[in-house]
Amino acid sequence: MAREFLVVHGIVQGVGYRHFVWRTALKFGIRGFVRNAEDGSVEILADAEPDKLKKFTEDINVDFQNGPQVFSIEIQDQKLKDFEKRKFADFSIEE
């Protein structure tokens, strides 16, 4: 099992991006959450097998058909430490 904390920059707030990420997470069996950040980015904590996590990250990077274009996704290991003891049963949208 692998865990990543992702910060997504681009046009990702107010356009349904969190719901797009949630649907994609369900498709791959990802556990964790997605939420808006105060700086206009979107934060994602994702738990999954490494191959599923890689495919999930690729799918949420750009979705020209259903969602916005994403400019960049960065992995933030320092924020990951804040969640190392938290367990997730599923994937949710946090407010």
C-alpha positions in Angstrom: 0.0 0.0 0.0 1.2 3.5 -0.9 0.1 6.9 0.3 0.6 10.3 -1.3 -0.5 13.8 -0.5 -1.1 15.7 -3.8 -1.6 19.4 -4.4 -3.2 20.2 -7.7 -2.8 23.7 -9.2 -4.8 25.1 -12.1 -8.4 25.9 -12.7 -9.6 23.4 -10.1 -12.1 25.2 -7.8 -15.7 26.0 -8.7 -15.6 23.7 -11.8 -16.5 20.3 -10.3 -12.9 19.1 -10.1 -13.4 17.6 -6.6 -16.3 15.5 -7.8 -14.3 14.4 -10.8 -11.4 13.3 -8.5 -13.9 11.5 -6.2 -15.4 9.6 -9.2 -11.9 8.7 -10.4 -10.9 7.5 -6.9 -13.9 5.2 -6.7 -13.0 3.8 -10.1 -9.5 2.8 -8.9 -10.5 1.8 -5.3 -8.5 4.7 -3.8 -9.0 5.6 -0.1 -8.5 9.1 1.3 -10.0 12.5 0.6 -10.1 15.6 -1.7 -10.6 19.1 -0.5 -10.2 22.7 -1.6 -7.3 24.6 -0.2 -7.3 28.3 0.8 -4.8 29.2 -1.9 -7.0 28.1 -4.8 -5.4 24.6 -5.2 -7.0 21.3 -4.4 -5.4 18.8 -1.9 -5.7 15.1 -2.2 -4.7 12.4 0.2 -4.7 9.0 -1.6 -4.1 5.4 -0.3 -3.8 2.6 -2.8 -1.6 0.0 -4.3 1.3 1.7 -6.2 0.0 0.8 -9.7 -3.5 2.0 -9.0 -2.1 5.2 -7.4 -0.1 5.9 -10.5 -3.1 5.4 -12.8 -5.3 7.6 -10.6 -2.7 10.4 -10.7 -2.5 10.2 -14.5 -6.3 10.3 -14.8 -6.8 13.3 -12.6 -3.9 15.2 -14.3 -5.9 16.3 -17.3 -9.5 15.5 -18.3 -10.3 17.3 -21.4 -13.7 15.5 -21.9 -15.2 16.1 -18.4 -13.1 18.4 -16.3 -10.8 21.3 -16.3 -7.2 21.3 -17.5 -4.8 20.9 -14.7 -1.5 22.8 -14.8 0.5 20.7 -12.3 0.3 18.1 -9.6 2.9 18.1 -6.9 3.6 15.5 -4.2 4.1 17.1 -0.8 5.7 14.7 1.6 5.8 17.2 4.5 2.0 17.4 4.5 1.7 13.6 4.3 3.2 13.4 7.8 0.2 15.2 9.2 -2.0 12.2 8.2 0.3 9.2 8.9 -1.9 7.8 11.7 -5.2 8.5 10.0 -7.0 5.5 8.5 -9.5 5.8 5.6 -12.3 3.3 4.8 -13.2 5.0 1.6 -12.7 8.2 -0.4 -14.6 11.4 0.5 -14.9 15.0 -0.4 -14.0 17.2 2.6 -15.3 20.7 3.0 
